[in-house]
Amino acid sequence: MYLNSLKERLNQDSAAQAAGRLVAPPLPRPRPSLQAPPPPRPARPQGAVVRTREPRGGVWRPRNRGVGSGRAGSGPRGVRPGAVPPPRSAHGAMRLASRALCGVAGAAWRESFPLGGRDVARWFPGHMAKGLKKMQGSLRLVDCVIEVHDARIPLSGRNPLFQEALGLKPHVLVLNKMDLADLKEQQKIIQHLEEEGLKNVVFTNCVRDENIQQVIPMVRGLVESSHRYHRQENLEYCALVIGIPNVGKSSLINALRRQHLRKGKATRVGGEPGITRAVMSRIQVCERPLMFLLDTPGVLAPRIQSVEMGLKLALCGTVLDHLVGEETLADYLLYTLNRHQLFGYVQHYGLDGACDDITRVLKHVAVRLGKTHKVKVLTGTGDVNVIQPNYPAAARDFLRTFRHGLLGPVMLDRDVLRSSSRADP
């Protein structure tokens, strides 16, 4: 019964369609909207950069809607300026790396370091004052003065009290740690020192005994040419080794003993200031000619000239780090490396590119080296342990890497050289 009625209805519809009398049912009317339609979205200009918000986790990652994201042909988006998209092949990686370094070389870094009202670190403990007085008392026993200084700061940081207190003895300046210094402008350094009256300068590396053999002949020549030395009275030579802390005075004595006596260490050495705290007895360093040296504690000037000079001294390890602050020193080191276009820290720590923000750099170093610590945070539901980067530990590793020469040779007095060259007519 139902099939017969359905067939009749289909026959009627086909007959009405043939006669042109079939009318389509009316479409439903749309309901009126109470909200105004949104304004049309402006077209994005070609080459515009889409910025994404940094996630709460800390390390930023560019948003990539490439292959497999549902949008065909869309490349990496949300890339910040300076970030490099992931390469698609080994050759592409090499091209992107070279392109990134070329872009970094032309980037604008901080023109000056924000001192922020910092004061000069005053570190003149009692053993320094006592050692300086004892040096003055030992002058009548010595024929020559050997001043040891760091080759990374050849023009700054030397104690002016030495020349006032030690009189007119023959003077040799040994610039140690030459393997850590960038000596491309070595002749300018020597010329600048000669203008200050220092004509006997030797660059040395006491760890590998480089140029150590030049010290004894230079001292002997100066003593023999001095009119204050009488050969009939004494046939031996004695020199006083002076300098600021942690520049390698004891290392120089041990290196001279290795070279001329084939003997081991006679004085303690260390990578921090304050190892030698008293004027020691005479130490033989050579047999022919018979020569003795006096090791002395490092003595800083009671008043450092400027804050930046104090930061340079602290970078070289002549001042204890906690007196200045590890993070402050790490920030000044990053500022110096970027200004000199020395980006060895990028490859050493696996950064995406050079950066002028010390917080981001230390965060990456801490995460990479696993230097994190738990911090208890008070919330409405109770105490929560949050893992945060250990910034002081990351800063100490950054400074230690620089002082071991793993970031490449550095000349911290480059600004002094350039200012002196501009002053010359």
Secondary structure, DSSP 4 states (H G I P E B T S, - for coil): -HHHHHHHHHHHHHHHHHHT---PPPPPPPPPPSSPPPPPPPPPPTT-----PPPTTSS----B--TTSSSTT--B-SPPTT--PPPSSHHHHHHHHHHHHHHHHT----SS---TT--------HHHHHHHHHHHHHGGG-SEEEEEEETTSTTS---THHHHHSTT--EEEEEE-GGGS--TTHHHHHHHHHHTT---EEE-BTTTTBTGGGHHHHHHHHHHH-TT--TTT---EEEEEEESTTSSHHHHHHHHHHHHT-----S---SSTTS--SPPPEEEEETTTTEEEEE------SS-S-HHHHHHHHHTTSS-HHHH-HHHHHHHHHHHHHHTT--HHHHHHT-SS--S-HHHHHHHHHHHHT-EEEEEEEETTEEEEEEEE-HHHHHHHHHHHHHTTTT----TTHHHHHHHHHH--
